[in-house]
Every structure is written in C-alpha cells, then in structure tokens.
Amino acid sequence: MELATYFRKDLTNEVKEDILSSFGVVPGAISLESMSPFFDYYQRETLASTILTPPPIKTHEDVASIFKLMKTSFNIPKATMLSTHSERSPAALDLSVRAMLMTACRTPGSFGGDVFNPSWKLEETLEQFIRRVYPRWPAPTDDTRHTPLSVSKLAADCLARDTRVTIRYTERLTDHLELRVGADWKTVYLFKYPCYLRMCLETLQKDKVELNHTTEESLALGCLPPELLIETLATYSLIFSGVDGGSQAMLDTAAKLDPAFSEPFSTYSFQHETPRDARNPENIGDLYEKFPRWGERLEVLFKEIENPTPMTRIEKWSEKRKSPRWTTWWVAVGLFVAILFGVAATAIGALQVWISWCSWMDDPTVSGCSAKPVASPAPSRLLAP
C-alpha cells in the first residue's frame, strides 16, 4: 500500500486512542468525538509528510514512537537526538513538533505555519525552541504603559465593523492573534482548536492540580506550558466578548469548526490574589501583565483599532492628507489667504474713512477730494394764460 493511501484512510478508534495516550489520556477519559478536529489535523499533517523524500514516517506507530522520543529528550539538542537515533530524520522531529505541540516548525522544502515559520535549529533543545517561539513579552517601560485600553474594542464584531479586520482560523498556535495587513485586506489569525488546549490542560491538571508546571515538566507530558494554554483560552474571551450579538454569531460559526468553542473559556484560569486580578486590562501595562505571551500581538491589534489602516480610496486619500507635510502646506495657504483678506479689508476701510472725511469737509479744494456735482435747476413750469 502506498504511504499516501495509508495515511489517507480514516483513523480507527484504536489509532485515535493510541494518539491520545501519547498525552497521558487513558481510554474513555475523553470523548473521541470531541477530539475529531484534532484528529483531522493530525491526519492532514501525516499525509502531507509523505511528499518528502525519504518520507519521515511510514506508520502511525512511527509517529507514536517519535512522540515518545520527544517527551524523553526535550532537554537534548536536536543534533544529539539525531545522532543518537539515526533512524530518525530532521523532518520526523519537525513533524512531531507540528503534530504533538501544534506549533509551526519548518522543514526544508515545506511550510511550517500560515504566517510564522520558525525552524528548529540543530543546536537547540526542544525546550529552547518552545521558549523562543512563545516568548514572554515585557511590558513597556515608557509612558505608553499607561495608555487607556477598552477591551470591548477587541471584540470580533467591533474588529469587523470598525476596522474591516476579518478572522481567519489557523492550525498553528504560533500564528494565534497575528495581524496581517495587505493593500486591501486585513486579517487576524485565531487558533482553530480549543479542544486541543482543553485536552492538554486536563492532562496537566491530573499531574498537578495547581497547573504550575514548568516548560520542561509540560514537555515531558507531551504538552505546552499550562500558562500558555490558559492564556490562549483567555484571549478567546476577549475576541468573543461582544454584547450586541455580532460576536456571538461569529462564535457560533467557530463552533462549527471545533465544538469546544461553545464551552466556557474560563473553566481554567489562574488564581486571583487581589480583586484587581479578576478585572479586564485597563491599560497597556495591564494587558502585558495579564497576557505576557500574547500581549505584544494584542497591543498591535489594539493600535490598528485606534488608528485603522485605510482600505478604500476615500480612506487612503484622507490618510495622505493627515501627513505633517500636507498639514504644513494647508497652514501656509491659510495664512496667505488670511493675510490677503486682511490687507484688502484694511484698504477698503481706509478708503471708507477718506470718503467720509471728504464728505465731512465738503471742500473741493482739498487734494484728493473731487468737487461735488452741482444739480441743475429744475425747469420752470409755464403757467397757462
């Protein structure tokens, strides 16, 4: 059987349970139906790998074996992993990152993500790679940290109505909340599979109910850090928080892609130490504190909302005339016109004063004052005899 035909076949329940067991899920603990979007993604990834020469995998058992290798060797450089396990290729390790961690990882000759296409370097460990592609962004230290922020503007319906931003769903968590702007389009990417986030959080919570795993401890279980997973779910609460029904309609559309979109996003959350922790961000500084992983992309999105990139001809024409050069030009024109009218008004006023003075003097001998015309006497009417 050709590899493409093998990986194109529908996954059996046994294969699905084997895949979930790589994340520590015992059979029956999670509904296979609820994870259907993830299984579809897994099948597309494994099928796409068959175009490479030589193919990195030949069976689903190969994939499970590579998943196990990644979980036990997350702190070993990629080059060392390849030299120790010579039967595995770089493409196989890259595939495991995409399939197990749903993270973009570019294999030469193929794409790793929709937008962000990082490569796992040979000298990097898996832990170092994950830290690099999911960095914690520090909050601004200048006055911009105090910029007021209204999270209601980040709602999906506001994005579509006020800034013409369309939502596109991505299969790579690394592309989540990335805003792309073209000549006549604007798109923000949202991660497509909350079912995967919830499945990993359930696995991690069974290991530690506090969900305080480090990156190393999470990778050992085949998952991304819980802080990243919970923070991602929290961003859905921002995007689908509209109160006028528009965002709810978009959420219903998303639920057709993954039914997990219809479940509460706040099921998993960080502990609140003060009442302020339960509030929405009120400024840019709060945004970075509450969303250290996604704060930078949320800020870019907020800036687009506050100052939308022009799309139509009228908007572009208006935008060009916002430039300082254009403003300076019109200020100069305005000053010139004001001076011109001022000089004209002064001249007319002086003329009026001179005419009034001449009328008051009533002396034709005064220089500049012309003699008044003398009215001719009316003809006398002859009386009839």
Buried (B, 14 or more C-beta within 10 A) or exposed (E): EEBEEBBEEEBEEEBBBBBBBBBBBEEEEBEBEBBBBBBBBBBBBBBBBBEBEEBBBEEBEBBBBBBEBBBEBBEBBBEEBBEEBEEBBBBBBBBBBBBBBBBBBBBEEBEBBBBBBBBBEEEBBBBBBBBEBBEEBEBBEEEEBEBEBEBEBBBBBBBBEEBBBEBBBBBBBBBBBBBBBEEEEBBBBBBBBBBBBBBBBBBBBEBEEEBEBEBBBBBBBBBBBBBBBBBBBBBBBBBBBBEEEBBBEBBEEBBEBBBBBEBEBEEBBBEEEEEEEEEBBBBBBBBBBBBBBBBBBBBBBBEBBEEBBBBEEEEBEEBEEEEEEEEEEEEEEEEEEEEEEEEEEEEEEEEEEEEEEBEEEEEEEEEEBEEEEEEEEEEEEEEEE
